Amino acid sequence: MSRVPQVIVDPKSPQSIVDHLYRVGRVVDGRIEFGSPQDPEDPSSVTLANGSTHNGTLLNLAGSWFEKDQDTLDTRFDCVHNLGIPVTVVGGVNKPNVRWLFANFQHNGTGVVAGTPTLSVNYDSRDAASITTDSFPLRLYAAAVRTVNGGNPVRVSLFFIGAVR
């Protein structure tokens, strides 16, 4: 069973108490949940979990949501996760300090050839210098023909967790 999150409850704030009891209830019911990339302050918001505006709604797994509408292939994009994971340097090279779990791709299908729609998000070690305590560089790839540009972006949804190299 998950550990109950340690939260300082402000007894003068009814919302703080309600939030804490909600978190305890989520752990006690025995379910393990990631949460969602929705804004925790406004579930009806369509603002992406981009690390600058918000990191999604977390439940009882430590991590961070990240979403981006990516409009280029094989181009580094920095995923701001705000996890504060120290960067280990070995031989003058930054080593990955997080892992990412793929949650979803969304694309309008433009240019897709039947039977070859594969997309992937990968780490390219050429981008190691861009690793920070709160951000990780990834690249979007398509295994076959697919139109990815400003009018046909791919929405990439990821969940980041801290990791030891």
VOBA-1610 file (N, C-alpha, C; in pm, whole numbers, padded with zeros to 5 digits, always signed):
BEGIN
Met+00084-00117+00000Met+00000+00000+00000Met+00089+00123+00000Ser+00043+00228-00063Ser+00117+00353-00071Ser+00129+00420+00065Arg+00230+00503+00076Arg+00251+00582+00195Arg+00162+00706+00188Val+00105+00746+00298Val+00023+00866+00303Val+00115+00986+00284Pro+00085+01075+00189Pro+00172+01190+00166Pro+00181+01278+00290Gln+00302+01327+00315Gln+00322+01417+00428Gln+00287+01559+00383Val+00179+01611+00433Val+00133+01744+00396Val+00110+01825+00522Ile+00159+01947+00524Ile+00134+02033+00638Ile-00006+02089+00622Val-00093+02054+00715Val-00231+02100+00710Val-00241+02230+00787Asp-00297+02330+00722Asp-00322+02459+00788Asp-00460+02452+00852Pro-00467+02441+00986Pro-00597+02427+01051Pro-00690+02545+01028Lys-00635+02657+00981Lys-00718+02774+00955Lys-00776+02772+00814Ser-00731+02675+00734Ser-00777+02668+00595Ser-00862+02543+00574Pro-00993+02559+00560Pro-01079+02442+00536Pro-01038+02366+00409Gln-00992+02438+00306Gln-00953+02371+00181Gln-00830+02282+00203Ser-00737+02327+00285Ser-00619+02248+00315Ser-00656+02117+00383Ile-00749+02123+00477Ile-00794+02002+00547Ile-00866+01908+00451Val-00952+01961+00366Val-01024+01879+00268Val-00926+01812+00172Asp-00826+01888+00124Asp-00726+01832+00033Asp-00649+01718+00099His-00610+01737+00225His-00535+01633+00296His-00620+01508+00315Leu-00744+01523+00356Leu-00832+01407+00373Leu-00856+01335+00241Tyr-00865+01410+00133Tyr-00882+01348+00000Tyr-00761+01261-00032Arg-00641+01313-00007Arg-00519+01236-00036Arg-00512+01110+00049Val-00546+01120+00175Val-00546+01003+00263Val-00646+00901+00212Gly-00765+00945+00175Gly-00867+00855+00122Gly-00823+00784-00004Arg-00748+00853-00090Arg-00702+00792-00215Arg-00604+00679-00186Val-00524+00692-00081Val-00428+00587-00046Val-00498+00472+00024Val-00585+00503+00116Val-00651+00401+00198Val-00740+00309+00116Asp-00796+00357+00005Asp-00886+00272-00073Asp-00812+00160-00145Gly-00677+00159-00137Gly-00600+00048-00190Gly-00568+00056-00338Arg-00608+00162-00404Arg-00578+00174-00546Arg-00454+00259-00567Ile-00374+00219-00663Ile-00256+00296-00700Ile-00294+00373-00825Glu-00276+00505-00822Glu-00317+00587-00935Glu-00211+00691-00967Phe-00197+00723-01096Phe-00104+00823-01143Phe-00161+00964-01132Gly-00290+00977-01135Gly-00353+01108-01148Gly-00381+01133-01294Ser-00376+01260-01337Ser-00401+01291-01477Ser-00328+01419-01514Pro-00314+01445-01643Pro-00246+01567-01685Pro-00332+01692-01672Gln-00449+01681-01612Gln-00535+01799-01597Gln-00481+01892-01489Asp-00517+02019-01501Asp-00479+02121-01405Asp-00548+02092-01271Pro-00472+02075-01161Pro-00535+02043-01033Pro-00622+02157-00979Glu-00596+02278-01022Glu-00675+02392-00975Glu-00803+02411-01055Asp-00805+02358-01179Asp-00921+02376-01266Asp-00934+02256-01359Pro-01005+02150-01318Pro-01018+02029-01400Pro-01078+02053-01539Ser-01145+02166-01560Ser-01203+02194-01692Ser-01103+02267-01783Ser-00986+02302-01730Ser-00885+02374-01808Ser-00829+02286-01920Val-00795+02347-02031Val-00732+02275-02142Val-00583+02310-02152Thr-00531+02379-02052Thr-00389+02414-02050Thr-00307+02288-02025Leu-00208+02263-02110Leu-00126+02143-02100Leu-00038+02145-01976Ala-00009+02027-01924Ala+00083+02010-01811Ala+00225+02029-01865Asn+00269+02152-01870Asn+00395+02183-01935Asn+00508+02214-01838Gly+00485+02200-01710Gly+00589+02227-01612Gly+00601+02372-01575Ser+00551+02461-01659Ser+00554+02604-01628Ser+00421+02647-01569Thr+00312+02604-01631Thr+00179+02640-01584Thr+00136+02547-01470His+00152+02417-01490His+00121+02317-01386His+00180+02184-01427Asn+00186+02089-01333Asn+00240+01956-01357Asn+00134+01848-01352Gly+00010+01884-01373Gly-00097+01785-01370Gly-00146+01760-01229Thr-00246+01674-01219Thr-00303+01636-01090Thr-00241+01503-01049Leu-00169+01502-00939Leu-00104+01380-00893Leu-00190+01315-00786Leu-00191+01183-00784Leu-00262+01113-00677Leu-00159+01048-00587Asn-00144+00917-00585Asn-00052+00859-00488Asn+00074+00799-00548Leu+00116+00845-00664Leu+00246+00809-00719Leu+00328+00937-00734Ala+00451+00934-00686Ala+00537+01052-00700Ala+00581+01062-00845Gly+00565+01179-00900Gly+00606+01200-01038Gly+00550+01330-01089Ser+00549+01344-01221Ser+00503+01468-01282Ser+00450+01440-01423Trp+00337+01499-01454Trp+00283+01490-01590Trp+00347+01596-01678Phe+00359+01564-01807Phe+00408+01660-01906Phe+00335+01634-02037Glu+00284+01741-02099Glu+00220+01730-02231Glu+00274+01840-02321Lys+00285+01807-02450Lys+00333+01906-02547Lys+00276+01874-02684Asp+00238+01979-02756Asp+00202+01964-02896Asp+00331+01984-02976Gln+00392+01873-03018Gln+00521+01877-03087Gln+00498+01881-03237Asp+00560+01978-03305Asp+00535+01994-03448Asp+00656+01967-03536Thr+00763+01908-03478Thr+00879+01867-03557Thr+00926+01730-03511Leu+00986+01657-03603Leu+01042+01524-03572Leu+01193+01538-03550Asp+01249+01447-03472Asp+01393+01442-03443Asp+01449+01578-03406Thr+01375+01651-03323Thr+01419+01780-03272Thr+01401+01779-03121Arg+01505+01817-03049Arg+01498+01814-02903Arg+01387+01907-02852Phe+01311+01856-02755Phe+01219+01942-02680Phe+01240+01911-02533Asp+01245+02016-02452Asp+01273+02000-02310Asp+01143+01980-02233Cys+01136+01871-02158Cys+01018+01837-02079Cys+01042+01886-01936Val+00973+01993-01898Val+00988+02049-01764Val+00900+01968-01668His+00966+01892-01579His+00893+01805-01486His+00895+01858-01343Asn+00986+01945-01309Asn+00996+02007-01176Asn+01010+01906-01062Leu+01080+01796-01086Leu+01098+01695-00982Leu+01220+01722-00893Gly+01308+01813-00934Gly+01424+01847-00852Gly+01521+01732-00832Ile+01542+01649-00933Ile+01631+01533-00922Ile+01773+01576-00959Pro+01870+01558-00868Pro+02008+01598-00899Pro+02060+01528-01025Val+02147+01598-01097Val+02207+01543-01218Val+02342+01483-01183Thr+02363+01358-01221Thr+02490+01290-01199Thr+02575+01308-01324Val+02700+01346-01305Val+02792+01365-01417Val+02899+01257-01408Val+02914+01178-01514Val+03016+01074-01520Val+03099+01099-01644Gly+03230+01114-01625Gly+03318+01140-01739Gly+03284+01270-01811Gly+03234+01368-01736Gly+03199+01497-01795Gly+03066+01499-01870Val+02988+01389-01859Val+02861+01380-01931Val+02746+01364-01832Asn+02641+01444-01848Asn+02521+01432-01765Asn+02453+01298-01792Lys+02414+01229-01687Lys+02343+01102-01700Lys+02195+01123-01672Pro+02108+01046-01740Pro+01963+01060-01717Pro+01929+01045-01569Asn+01843+01135-01520Asn+01804+01135-01380Asn+01655+01105-01362Val+01585+01080-01471Val+01443+01047-01467Val+01415+00937-01569Arg+01298+00878-01558Arg+01244+00789-01661Arg+01107+00844-01694Trp+01059+00812-01812Trp+00930+00862-01855Trp+00844+00745-01899Leu+00720+00754-01862Leu+00624+00653-01901Leu+00536+00715-02007Phe+00529+00651-02121Phe+00445+00700-02230Phe+00299+00684-02190Ala+00222+00790-02206Ala+00080+00783-02173Ala-00008+00792-02297Asn+00032+00875-02394Asn-00058+00894-02508Asn+00008+00974-02619Phe-00031+00944-02743Phe-00003+01028-02859Phe-00137+01064-02920Gln-00148+01187-02970Gln-00267+01227-03047Gln-00219+01297-03172His-00271+01253-03287His-00236+01314-03416His-00359+01303-03504Asn-00373+01395-03599Asn-00492+01394-03683Asn-00486+01295-03799Gly-00376+01222-03814Gly-00366+01118-03916Gly-00319+01165-04052Thr-00290+01292-04066Thr-00246+01345-04196Thr-00116+01278-04240Gly-00116+01226-04361Gly+00002+01165-04419Gly+00033+01023-04375Val-00048+00967-04289Val-00021+00832-04240Val-00046+00729-04349Val+00052+00641-04367Val+00038+00531-04460Val-00017+00412-04383Ala-00121+00346-04436Ala-00185+00236-04366Ala-00084+00132-04318Gly-00097+00091-04194Gly-00013-00015-04138Gly+00121+00032-04086Thr+00152+00162-04095Thr+00282+00210-04048Thr+00271+00337-03963Pro+00184+00337-03864Pro+00162+00461-03789Pro+00250+00481-03665Thr+00356+00405-03647Thr+00432+00405-03523Thr+00499+00539-03492Leu+00479+00585-03369Leu+00547+00703-03316Leu+00624+00660-03192Ser+00732+00732-03159Ser+00804+00705-03036Ser+00866+00834-02983Val+00891+00835-02853Val+00961+00946-02788Val+01085+00886-02723Asn+01201+00935-02764Asn+01327+00876-02719Asn+01423+00981-02667Tyr+01515+00936-02584Tyr+01625+01020-02537Tyr+01742+00998-02630Asp+01803+01105-02677Asp+01921+01100-02763Asp+02038+01151-02680Ser+02140+01070-02661Ser+02251+01108-02574Ser+02325+01233-02623Arg+02302+01276-02746Arg+02362+01402-02793Arg+02305+01520-02714Asp+02190+01501-02649Asp+02123+01608-02576Asp+02155+01607-02426Ala+02255+01529-02384Ala+02286+01513-02242Ala+02313+01645-02171Ala+02373+01741-02239Ala+02405+01870-02176Ala+02279+01946-02134Ser+02163+01908-02191Ser+02038+01978-02160Ser+01964+01921-02039Ile+02015+01813-01980Ile+01952+01755-01861Ile+01974+01848-01743Thr+01866+01879-01670Thr+01876+01960-01548Thr+01800+01890-01436Thr+01800+01950-01319Thr+01727+01891-01206Thr+01576+01893-01229Asp+01528+01983-01316Asp+01383+01999-01337Asp+01338+01982-01481Ser+01428+01939-01570Ser+01391+01928-01712Ser+01471+01817-01778Phe+01409+01750-01875Phe+01476+01640-01946Phe+01448+01650-02096Pro+01552+01636-02181Pro+01535+01648-02325Pro+01491+01517-02392Leu+01390+01525-02475Leu+01345+01409-02552Leu+01326+01450-02698Arg+01306+01351-02785Arg+01280+01375-02927Arg+01166+01285-02972Leu+01084+01337-03064Leu+00973+01263-03121Leu+01018+01204-03255Tyr+00986+01078-03278Tyr+01020+01009-03403Tyr+00896+00943-03462Ala+00893+00932-03594Ala+00788+00858-03663Ala+00857+00751-03747Ala+00809+00626-03737Ala+00873+00514-03806Ala+00846+00517-03956Ala+00746+00590-04001Ala+00712+00594-04143Ala+00655+00733-04175Val+00609+00747-04295Val+00556+00875-04341Val+00439+00920-04254Arg+00448+01042-04208Arg+00342+01104-04127Arg+00369+01254-04134Thr+00267+01332-04157Thr+00285+01476-04164Thr+00280+01535-04024Val+00395+01585-03981Val+00406+01649-03850Val+00462+01788-03873Asn+00377+01889-03850Asn+00417+02029-03866Asn+00324+02115-03782Gly+00333+02248-03800Gly+00252+02339-03719Gly+00103+02315-03729Gly+00054+02271-03846Gly-00088+02244-03863Gly-00126+02102-03827Asn-00027+02015-03808Asn-00050+01873-03779Asn+00044+01826-03668Pro+00034+01887-03549Pro+00124+01848-03440Pro+00083+01713-03378Val+00175+01656-03305Val+00149+01536-03227Val+00146+01577-03081Arg+00035+01551-03013Arg+00031+01577-02869Arg+00096+01459-02799Val+00201+01487-02725Val+00277+01386-02651Val+00241+01400-02503Ser+00195+01291-02441Ser+00161+01290-02298Ser+00253+01191-02227Leu+00327+01239-02127Leu+00424+01158-02056Leu+00408+01173-01906Phe+00453+01072-01831Phe+00459+01081-01686Phe+00602+01055-01645Phe+00665+01150-01574Phe+00804+01138-01533Phe+00815+01091-01389Ile+00914+01005-01365Ile+00947+00960-01230Ile+01098+00973-01211Gly+01139+00995-01087Gly+01282+01002-01058Gly+01346+00864-01078Ala+01472+00864-01118Ala+01540+00736-01143Ala+01688+00748-01112Val+01747+00638-01075Val+01889+00632-01052Val+01950+00569-01176Arg+02059+00625-01222Arg+02119+00574-01347Arg+02160+00429-01336
//
